[in-house]
Structures are given as structure tokens and as C-alpha cells.
């Protein structure tokens, strides 16, 4: 998930909000008034901004974004802006989710690796497009909450792992598609090694102190082909698992 927040250093971020996973809180949010109208405007805005893939638009429409934000933000869930979640992280703005998903081009036979689960929203969108999604989250609290949320919504083709995203999931490789939702300064070789020949990786590259560039990488027999896309702002991709969260 693209996380458009201010750059931060490599210290462990403090938890900014309590993770709610029980009935009546983060995992279950009442449908806001005007929900259907907001959804229609939401999809029309994505089309207006250039998202044209019908399957991606359908997935963005089907996934209830209000279930992946904190209750205080549910009424604004379909606005095109990032929102805070627990552990100092964010849920990405919808356009960036849709754009990166469209460039990733997941198909119905693909196994997708996502690095950076967050609240599970990007994984939920991918689950509507791919055969299987494996998502890695370094914060245990986020991983546990996302797992419960996705199960409640019956997105049963998503496997959430608490672990080191940079290490990937070599025991499940190769992957047809890999998406990274935090900014790396260079392409992690460990992830490139887990990408199948002909596979696609989409990730933001650049320093945490400045805007980054979303990059599309296609693995070939002889190496990799890179295409630079849009400018964005993400939290940094950090190694290892978080110590306490």
C-alpha cells in the first residue's frame, strides 16, 4: 500500500492508535450514510484519473474500504487520501492502490506476494484479481488484525505472514507478481530472486527523505527491465520484524 506520509527515520515508529479487532470496532464498521453514492463517485474518479482496467475498477468497487480504516475515518473512507492506521502506518490513497494494481496486472492464475500488509486493503483488492495472495507484515498487531478482518470478509485466498518483508517468502517462490508498499532505496535482490521469469514487480524506489518513484520491473531470462512511473511518497521499507508491535 502506498503510504503517503511524512518521511521518518529508521527508528521503530510508535503506535499511533489502538488496533481494534473485536466486534463493533476496527473489524466491523457500520456502513456510512451515502455509501453507495460515495462508491459510485469513487469509481468515476478513478476512471477520470486514468484507471481503465475493468477488473481493477470492479475490485476497487467490491472491496469495502470503510472496513479497513479506523471507525473515526469510515465516513471519509472513499475520499482519495491516505489515512492513519495503527503502528504509525497508513492506508494508501485509493488512486495509488488502483494505479499500482493496474501496473502489476495480476491475473486469475497468479500467485502474488505483497510486502507490507498494513490494514489489509491492498491484499483484499489483489484477492479479487489473483488466485492467491501472500502478504507479509513486520508489525504483529497489524498482521493479526488484517488476518481477522480478511477472514471476516471471506477473502480466503489471502495468507498473512508476520515476518521480514525484505526477505520475502522464499519457501513459496517463485511468484508471478510482487508488490511492495513501502519505499526501498534499491530493488531488494532477495525479492527479485523470488520473481518468476516473465513476472512483474511494482515498488516505490527512493530515499525516505524525498518523493520516490513507482517502478515497474519485468524479470527476463537475462535480467530485468525497468520502467519509471509516477512520483509518490511512502514510508521507508525497513528490514526485520518489529520488536514490540
C-alpha positions as CSV (number, residue, x, y, z in Angstrom):
1,X,0.0,0.0,0.0
2,X,1.4,3.3,-0.9
3,X,1.8,5.3,2.3
4,X,1.7,9.0,1.7
5,X,3.1,10.3,5.0
6,X,6.0,12.4,6.1
7,X,9.3,10.7,5.8
8,X,10.6,9.2,9.0
9,X,13.8,7.8,10.2
10,X,14.6,4.1,10.7
11,X,13.7,4.0,14.4
12,X,10.7,1.9,15.3
13,X,7.6,4.1,15.0
14,X,5.3,4.5,18.0
15,X,1.8,3.0,17.8
16,X,-0.4,5.9,16.9
17,X,-3.7,4.2,17.6
18,X,-5.1,1.1,19.2
19,X,-5.6,-1.9,17.0
20,X,-9.2,-2.9,17.2
21,X,-10.1,-6.4,16.2
22,X,-13.2,-7.1,18.3
23,X,-16.9,-6.9,17.3
24,X,-18.0,-3.3,16.9
25,X,-14.6,-1.7,16.4
26,X,-12.0,-1.7,13.7
27,X,-13.0,-5.1,12.1
28,X,-16.7,-4.2,12.0
29,X,-17.7,-0.7,10.9
30,X,-21.3,0.4,10.2
31,X,-21.9,1.4,6.6
32,X,-21.7,5.2,6.4
33,X,-24.6,7.2,5.2
34,X,-24.4,7.8,1.4
35,X,-22.2,4.8,1.0
36,X,-23.5,3.8,-2.5
37,X,-23.2,7.3,-3.8
38,X,-19.7,7.6,-2.4
39,X,-18.7,4.3,-4.1
40,X,-20.0,5.5,-7.5
41,X,-18.1,8.8,-7.2
42,X,-15.1,6.8,-6.1
43,X,-15.0,4.6,-9.2
44,X,-15.8,7.5,-11.5
45,X,-12.9,9.5,-10.1
46,X,-10.6,6.6,-10.6
47,X,-11.7,6.4,-14.3
48,X,-11.3,10.1,-14.7
49,X,-7.7,9.9,-13.4
50,X,-6.8,7.2,-15.9
51,X,-7.6,3.8,-14.3
52,X,-9.1,2.0,-17.2
53,X,-8.7,-1.7,-16.4
54,X,-12.3,-3.0,-15.8
55,X,-11.2,-5.8,-13.4
56,X,-9.2,-3.4,-11.3
57,X,-12.1,-0.9,-11.1
58,X,-14.5,-3.8,-10.2
59,X,-12.2,-4.9,-7.4
60,X,-11.9,-1.4,-6.1
61,X,-15.7,-1.1,-6.1
62,X,-16.2,-4.5,-4.4
63,X,-13.8,-4.1,-1.5
64,X,-15.5,-2.2,1.3
65,X,-12.8,0.4,2.1
66,X,-14.6,1.5,5.2
67,X,-13.8,-1.9,6.8
68,X,-10.1,-1.1,6.5
69,X,-9.9,2.3,8.1
70,X,-10.4,3.3,11.7
71,X,-14.0,3.9,12.7
72,X,-13.4,7.7,13.0
73,X,-12.5,7.8,9.3
74,X,-15.2,5.5,8.0
75,X,-17.4,8.3,6.7
76,X,-14.4,9.6,4.6
77,X,-13.2,6.1,3.5
78,X,-13.8,6.8,-0.2
79,X,-12.0,10.1,-0.3
80,X,-8.8,10.0,-2.3
81,X,-6.4,10.4,0.6
82,X,-4.2,8.3,2.8
83,X,-5.4,7.7,6.4
84,X,-3.6,6.7,9.5
85,X,-3.8,3.2,10.9
86,X,-2.0,1.6,13.9
87,X,1.7,1.3,14.4
88,X,2.4,4.7,12.8
89,X,1.4,3.4,9.3
90,X,-1.2,4.4,6.8
91,X,-3.8,3.0,4.4
92,X,-2.8,4.3,1.0
93,X,-4.9,6.7,-1.1
94,X,-7.2,4.8,-3.4
95,X,-5.7,6.2,-6.6
96,X,-2.3,4.9,-5.8
97,X,-3.7,1.5,-4.8
98,X,-5.6,1.3,-8.1
99,X,-2.6,2.6,-10.2
100,X,-0.1,0.2,-8.7
101,X,-2.5,-2.7,-9.1
102,X,-3.2,-1.9,-12.7
103,X,0.5,-1.7,-13.5
104,X,1.1,-5.0,-11.6
105,X,-1.6,-6.6,-13.8
106,X,-2.4,-9.6,-11.6
107,X,-4.4,-12.4,-13.3
108,X,-6.7,-15.2,-12.2
109,X,-3.9,-17.8,-12.2
110,X,-1.3,-15.7,-10.5
111,X,0.3,-16.0,-7.1
112,X,1.0,-12.5,-5.8
113,X,3.5,-11.5,-3.0
114,X,2.7,-8.3,-1.2
115,X,5.3,-6.7,1.1
116,X,3.6,-4.5,3.7
117,X,0.1,-5.7,4.7
118,X,-1.0,-2.7,6.7
119,X,-4.7,-2.9,7.4
120,X,-5.1,-5.5,4.5
121,X,-6.8,-3.2,2.0
122,X,-4.3,-3.8,-0.9
123,X,-4.3,-7.5,-0.2
124,X,-8.1,-7.5,-0.3
125,X,-8.1,-5.8,-3.7
126,X,-5.5,-8.2,-5.0
127,X,-7.6,-11.2,-3.8
128,X,-10.3,-10.2,-6.2
129,X,-7.9,-10.4,-9.1
130,X,-5.4,-13.2,-8.4
131,X,-5.6,-16.9,-7.5
132,X,-3.6,-16.5,-4.3
133,X,-2.1,-13.6,-2.3
134,X,0.7,-13.9,0.3
135,X,1.2,-10.8,2.3
136,X,4.0,-10.1,4.7
137,X,3.8,-7.5,7.6
138,X,6.6,-6.7,10.0
139,X,4.2,-5.5,12.8
140,X,2.4,-8.4,14.5
141,X,-0.5,-6.2,15.6
142,X,-1.2,-5.2,12.0
143,X,-0.8,-8.7,10.7
144,X,-3.1,-10.2,13.3
145,X,-5.8,-7.5,12.8
146,X,-5.6,-7.9,9.0
147,X,-5.9,-11.6,9.2
148,X,-9.1,-11.4,11.3
149,X,-10.5,-8.7,9.0
150,X,-9.9,-10.6,5.8
151,X,-11.4,-13.7,7.3
152,X,-14.5,-11.9,8.4
153,X,-14.9,-10.6,4.8
154,X,-14.3,-14.2,3.5
155,X,-11.3,-13.3,1.4
156,X,-10.0,-16.8,1.9
157,X,-7.2,-16.7,-0.8
158,X,-5.0,-14.4,1.3
159,X,-2.3,-15.7,3.6
160,X,-0.9,-13.1,6.1
161,X,2.6,-13.7,7.4
162,X,4.2,-11.8,10.3
163,X,7.8,-11.5,9.1
164,X,10.6,-9.6,7.3
165,X,9.2,-8.3,4.1
166,X,12.6,-7.8,2.5
167,X,13.3,-11.5,3.0
168,X,10.1,-12.3,1.2
169,X,8.7,-15.8,1.3
170,X,11.3,-18.0,-0.5
171,X,9.6,-21.2,0.5
172,X,6.6,-20.2,-1.6
173,X,8.5,-18.7,-4.5
174,X,8.5,-18.2,-7.4
175,X,5.8,-15.5,-7.5
176,X,4.1,-14.3,-10.7
177,X,3.7,-10.8,-9.2
178,X,5.3,-8.9,-6.4
179,X,4.1,-5.6,-5.0
180,X,6.0,-3.6,-2.3
181,X,4.1,-0.9,-0.4
182,X,7.0,0.9,1.2
183,X,9.9,2.7,-0.3
184,X,13.2,1.0,-0.8
185,X,16.4,2.8,-1.9
186,X,17.2,0.0,-4.3
187,X,15.4,-3.1,-5.6
188,X,15.9,-5.9,-2.9
189,X,17.7,-8.7,-4.6
190,X,16.0,-11.2,-2.3
191,X,12.6,-10.2,-3.8
192,X,13.9,-10.1,-7.4
193,X,15.2,-13.6,-6.9
194,X,11.7,-14.8,-5.9
195,X,10.1,-13.3,-9.0
196,X,9.3,-15.8,-11.8
197,X,10.8,-15.2,-15.3
198,X,8.2,-13.1,-17.1
199,X,6.9,-11.9,-13.7
200,X,6.2,-8.3,-12.7
201,X,7.3,-6.3,-9.6
202,X,5.9,-2.9,-8.7
203,X,7.5,-0.9,-5.9
204,X,8.5,2.7,-4.9
205,X,12.2,3.5,-5.1
206,X,14.0,6.4,-3.4
207,X,15.0,8.0,-0.2
208,X,12.6,8.3,2.7
209,X,13.6,12.0,2.8
210,X,12.2,12.9,-0.6
211,X,9.5,11.8,-3.0
212,X,10.0,8.4,-4.6
213,X,9.2,6.9,-8.0
214,X,7.0,3.9,-8.6
215,X,8.9,1.5,-10.7
216,X,7.7,-1.5,-12.7
217,X,10.2,-4.3,-13.2
218,X,9.7,-7.2,-15.5
219,X,12.1,-10.2,-15.0
220,X,13.6,-11.6,-18.1
221,X,15.8,-14.5,-18.9
222,X,18.8,-12.2,-19.0
223,X,18.0,-9.9,-16.0
224,X,15.3,-7.3,-15.6
225,X,13.6,-4.4,-17.5
226,X,12.7,-1.3,-15.5
227,X,10.2,1.4,-16.3
228,X,9.8,4.5,-14.1
229,X,6.2,5.6,-13.5
230,X,4.7,8.2,-11.1
231,X,6.1,10.1,-8.2
232,X,4.7,9.2,-4.8
233,X,5.6,9.4,-1.1
234,X,5.8,6.2,1.0
235,X,7.1,5.2,4.4
236,X,10.5,3.5,4.2
237,X,10.9,-0.2,3.8
238,X,12.5,-1.5,6.9
239,X,14.3,-4.8,7.5
240,X,13.3,-7.4,10.0
241,X,10.3,-7.8,12.2
242,X,9.2,-5.0,14.6
243,X,10.3,-5.8,18.1
244,X,7.2,-4.9,20.1
245,X,4.3,-4.3,17.8
